[in-house]
């Protein structure tokens, strides 16, 4: 491995008169945390949580200063532990990055050994970040529904809310690849062709799910992946068939859940919470193996945009406003 450069650029969040403010700074290796493994980062990604952190629209960072970025892919430069050696290709998703641990918007980062995952041989670093936390979360959701045993290829409809977003778009592609009839909920008719190319068979307007509804509604969904929360999740639960399940992983529409127990106790509908941040290593490895086996690389490329790190402030504003689609890879080095 080549020697690390003397100094490098990172996107750092600092306190500015009581509010978090992100800006580019020059750091050295001595500025990094004292952790087990030094990684040179080639790519990161932009997720909704990154948008909140970088734009200052959400207090994601719980310690300041904080290097932003909840994802990273790169190569080990040096290591204090035997499990990781220089030259190993690694990825990190979650584990408190950009919250309590310095994150991926930096050419180098010092990381805890237990937070590293080996980059699957079937993916390049850029493809892994095209998947990122959003796509890996989508895989966890699909696996949760399949493990519950209620969805079956060719039988019934599986709904994906926030379908044009990062989690939603990968969920649509994965579910379609597995043979399910996928219905995409989106507020943008302009995204129908994009979602149809990923495998969506039908569409529901976001507005049809966004307002308060009845406790029980006409049964339609054999399963669902929800990224929105609030009234949307409540309506999806009320429309899920007897014995069905909903995997919930997001709160883009709000953290509240104005629902009732009626779907759960009268229709045996399950609400499965899916967390990607502190997910155990074994579940992470399974999700990445699932992605490697079932995610169409051409569809992954179709839902991916690539931008330099310099574009992060503008992209953060756009993703928070719901003006982006698919996945955004950030080139670091």
ChimeraX attribute file (.defattr): number of C-alpha atoms within 10 A of each C-alpha:
attribute: neighborCount
match mode: 1-to-1
recipient: residues
	/A:1	9
	/A:2	5
	/A:3	7
	/A:4	15
	/A:5	10
	/A:6	9
	/A:7	15
	/A:8	15
	/A:9	17
	/A:10	25
	/A:11	25
	/A:12	25
	/A:13	25
	/A:14	18
	/A:15	13
	/A:16	9
	/A:17	7
	/A:18	7
	/A:19	12
	/A:20	23
	/A:21	17
	/A:22	20
	/A:23	14
	/A:24	17
	/A:25	14
	/A:26	12
	/A:27	18
	/A:28	14
	/A:29	16
	/A:30	9
	/A:31	11
	/A:32	15
	/A:33	14
	/A:34	13
	/A:35	13
	/A:36	16
	/A:37	22
	/A:38	26
	/A:39	27
	/A:40	24
	/A:41	25
	/A:42	21
	/A:43	28
	/A:44	33
	/A:45	31
	/A:46	28
	/A:47	27
	/A:48	22
	/A:49	24
	/A:50	25
	/A:51	25
	/A:52	18
	/A:53	26
	/A:54	30
	/A:55	23
	/A:56	18
	/A:57	16
	/A:58	15
	/A:59	15
	/A:60	21
	/A:61	25
	/A:62	13
	/A:63	16
	/A:64	15
	/A:65	17
	/A:66	25
	/A:67	30
	/A:68	28
	/A:69	31
	/A:70	28
	/A:71	29
	/A:72	33
	/A:73	30
	/A:74	28
	/A:75	21
	/A:76	22
	/A:77	23
	/A:78	19
	/A:79	19
	/A:80	12
	/A:81	11
	/A:82	7
	/A:83	9
	/A:84	20
	/A:85	15
	/A:86	14
	/A:87	14
	/A:88	15
	/A:89	23
	/A:90	22
	/A:91	24
	/A:92	25
	/A:93	28
	/A:94	21
	/A:95	21
	/A:96	18
	/A:97	24
	/A:98	29
	/A:99	22
	/A:100	16
	/A:101	22
	/A:102	25
	/A:103	29
	/A:104	32
	/A:105	31
	/A:106	28
	/A:107	24
	/A:108	29
	/A:109	27
	/A:110	23
	/A:111	22
	/A:112	17
	/A:113	17
	/A:114	13
	/A:115	18
	/A:116	19
	/A:117	18
	/A:118	14
	/A:119	20
	/A:120	17
	/A:121	10
	/A:122	13
	/A:123	15
	/A:124	14
	/A:125	24
	/A:126	21
	/A:127	17
	/A:128	28
	/A:129	31
	/A:130	29
	/A:131	31
	/A:132	29
	/A:133	26
	/A:134	29
	/A:135	29
	/A:136	23
	/A:137	28
	/A:138	32
	/A:139	27
	/A:140	26
	/A:141	27
	/A:142	24
	/A:143	18
	/A:144	18
	/A:145	23
	/A:146	14
	/A:147	10
	/A:148	16
	/A:149	13
	/A:150	17
	/A:151	22
	/A:152	17
	/A:153	14
	/A:154	11
	/A:155	12
	/A:156	17
	/A:157	22
	/A:158	28
	/A:159	31
	/A:160	32
	/A:161	32
	/A:162	27
	/A:163	31
	/A:164	28
	/A:165	23
	/A:166	29
	/A:167	31
	/A:168	30
	/A:169	29
	/A:170	31
	/A:171	34
	/A:172	32
	/A:173	25
	/A:174	26
	/A:175	25
	/A:176	21
	/A:177	16
	/A:178	15
	/A:179	13
	/A:180	22
	/A:181	21
	/A:182	29
	/A:183	24
	/A:184	29
	/A:185	27
	/A:186	24
	/A:187	20
	/A:188	14
	/A:189	13
	/A:190	9
	/A:191	13
	/A:192	20
	/A:193	11
	/A:194	18
	/A:195	27
	/A:196	17
	/A:197	14
	/A:198	25
	/A:199	24
	/A:200	26
	/A:201	17
	/A:202	15
	/A:203	20
	/A:204	16
	/A:205	14
	/A:206	19
	/A:207	11
	/A:208	14
	/A:209	19
	/A:210	19
	/A:211	12
	/A:212	14
	/A:213	17
	/A:214	12
	/A:215	16
	/A:216	20
	/A:217	15
	/A:218	10
	/A:219	15
	/A:220	17
	/A:221	24
	/A:222	23
	/A:223	32
	/A:224	29
	/A:225	31
	/A:226	30
	/A:227	24
	/A:228	23
	/A:229	24
	/A:230	22
	/A:231	21
	/A:232	29
	/A:233	30
	/A:234	24
	/A:235	24
	/A:236	29
	/A:237	31
	/A:238	26
	/A:239	22
	/A:240	29
	/A:241	23
	/A:242	18
	/A:243	18
	/A:244	27
	/A:245	29
	/A:246	29
	/A:247	24
	/A:248	20
	/A:249	22
	/A:250	23
	/A:251	16
	/A:252	16
	/A:253	15
	/A:254	13
	/A:255	12
	/A:256	12
	/A:257	14
	/A:258	15
	/A:259	20
	/A:260	14
	/A:261	14
	/A:262	14
	/A:263	25
	/A:264	18
	/A:265	10
	/A:266	11
	/A:267	18
	/A:268	16
	/A:269	23
	/A:270	21
	/A:271	16
	/A:272	16
	/A:273	13
	/A:274	19
	/A:275	15
	/A:276	20
	/A:277	14
	/A:278	12
	/A:279	15
	/A:280	13
	/A:281	13
	/A:282	9
	/A:283	13
	/A:284	19
	/A:285	15
	/A:286	14
	/A:287	21
	/A:288	24
	/A:289	16
	/A:290	17
	/A:291	24
	/A:292	16
	/A:293	10
	/A:294	16
	/A:295	23
	/A:296	16
	/A:297	13
	/A:298	9
	/A:299	17
	/A:300	20
	/A:301	15
	/A:302	14
	/A:303	23
	/A:304	18
	/A:305	15
	/A:306	17
	/A:307	15
	/A:308	13
	/A:309	22
	/A:310	13
	/A:311	11
	/A:312	22
	/A:313	16
	/A:314	12
	/A:315	22
	/A:316	23
	/A:317	20
	/A:318	16
	/A:319	22
	/A:320	20
	/A:321	11
	/A:322	15
	/A:323	12
	/A:324	18
	/A:325	21
	/A:326	25
	/A:327	29
	/A:328	23
	/A:329	25
	/A:330	27
	/A:331	20
	/A:332	24
	/A:333	16
